[in-house]
């Protein structure tokens, strides 16, 4: 799952994925900054700037898929701007 948003005139993408663990599963969210690489005909490339993980033993009861890990990543990276960024993502 990918979520793209623009904050402070910078384009960001959150990549979400899940994986198995020995005792359950995990959600991982990676925040990447987008930029155009002029050497390759303006190809869009990503620079990883932060990531977060949440581990679960059984099921998760979230309002939307990857909710907990996305909120953890935003709080971890954007701090005081948490509410503003979360509002952009939910649009």
N, C-alpha and C positions, 0 to 999 in steps of 0.2 A: 504494500500500500504506500502511496506517495501523497504527501500534502505539500503544496506549494503556496508560499505567501511572500509578501513584500513588507518589510519593516525597516524604517529609517532609510528608505531608498535603496535597500539591498535585497536581492532575491534569495530566499532560503527554501530548502526542501527538506522535509522530514521523511525518512525512509523507515517504514515499520515492517518487522518480520517476527515470526515466532519460530521456536525450536523446541525439541524434546530435551528433557533432563532426566536424570535417573529416577527422580521422585515426582515428576510432573511435567511442567512446561514453562517456557519463559517467553516474554515479549521484549524485543529490543527496538529502540528508536534511535536513529542516527540523524543528527542535524548537519546538513551540508550547505555551503554557500555556493551559489551558481555564478559562473562567469563564462564569458565567451573567449575562446582561444582563437585569436586572429591568425595563428600559424596554420590552423586546420580549417579554413573557410568558415570561421565563426562558429565552430562546433561548441556546444555547451558542455562544460566540464564542471565537476563538483570538487570542492575542497572540504573535507570532513573537519568539523570544528568542535563537535561534542557528541556524546552518546549516553544513553541511560538504559537500564535493564530492570525488569520486574520478574520475579519468580513466583510460580503458583504451584500448589500441591494438587489441586483439583480443578474446579471450575472458577471462572471469574464472572462477577455480576457487574458489568460496566454498562453505562448508558450507550456507548458506542465502542466499536472495536478499537483496541489499543489505548483506551482513555487514560488509564493510570500511568502508563509509561510515557505517553505524550505530555501529560501534565508534569510528571517528574522531570522530563528533559527541559521543558520550558522554564520551570521554576529554577532549575539548576543553572541554565545558561543565561536567561534574561532577567532573573531576579526581580527587581522592582517593577519591571515592565510586564510581569506575568499576565495581569488582567488584559492589557492591551493586545498582547500577542495571542492569547487564548481566544479573544474575540475575533481576531483576524482569521484564525484557523477554523472557527465554527461557522464562518460565513459561507 
